Amino acid sequence: MTDDDPHYWFGAKRYGYGWGLPVAWQGWIVLGAYFAVVLGPLALRNRTGAMISLGAVLVATPLLVWVCYRKGEPPRWRWGNRESG
């Protein structure tokens, strides 16, 4: 890998628009942190924990999309691998 090659944290989906699973350890850390922030408050097992979790979803999801946009492959519609027929 040269300095000219971008190092993506999130690979593009094969079909559709957007990103798939992480392809670098940094992406896995971001995804793990996202799930911890969103699902962590549910451990309280009460209505307050559910409301905190809902608020975390509303804040953390746009942040996750932003990180994917900045550190992932450029988003575009994909139809799969054309070579495999």
N, C-alpha and C positions, 0 to 999 in steps of 0.2 A: 504494500500500500504506500503510495506516495503522498506528499502533502497536498497535491491537487485532488486526490480522491476524497470525497466526503465520507465521513464515518457516521452512518445512520444508526440511531438507537431503535427505531421502529421500521420494519419492512412494510412494503405496500401489500395490500391484499391481492390475491391472484384474480379474483372476480369482484367487481363492484368498485366503490369509491372509498378511500380511506386507508387505514393502516391495520395490519394484523398484529400478531404477537411480537414482542421485542426480539431484536436480533443481537443486542449487546447487553452487557451486564448493567449498564447505566439505565437502560430501558426497563429491565426487570426490577431495579430498585425503585424507579418511578411508579411502575404498576403496583408493586407491593405496598408502597407508601399510600397510593390511592386507595387500595382496598382496606388498609389499616385505618385510614382516616374515615372512610365511609362506614365500615362495618364495626369498628372499635366501639363506638357509642352504644351499639346494640347489646353489648355485654352488660350494660346496666339493667337490662330486662325490665324496663318500665317505660311509661309513655314519654318521659323526658329524654331517655336514650334514643327512642325512635324519632323524636322531633330533632334532636341534635344530629342524628344520622341523616335525616332528610335535608337539613341545612347544609351538612357537609357535602351531600350529593350536589346541591345547587351551586356550591362554591368550587368544589374540587373537580367536577366534570369539565367545566369550561377551562380550568387550569390544565387538566390532562390533555384536552384537545389542543390547547396552545403549545404545550411541550411537544406533542406529536407533530404538529405543524412545523415547529422550529427544528426538531431533531430527527424527523422521519423523512422517508422518501417523499418526493413531491407528489401531492395528491392529484390523481386523475382517474377517470373511469377506465377500468381494465376488464378485458374479456377473456382472460386466461392466457395460457401459453399457446401461441399460434403455431409453433413448430410441431407440437404433439398431435395436431389434427384432430 
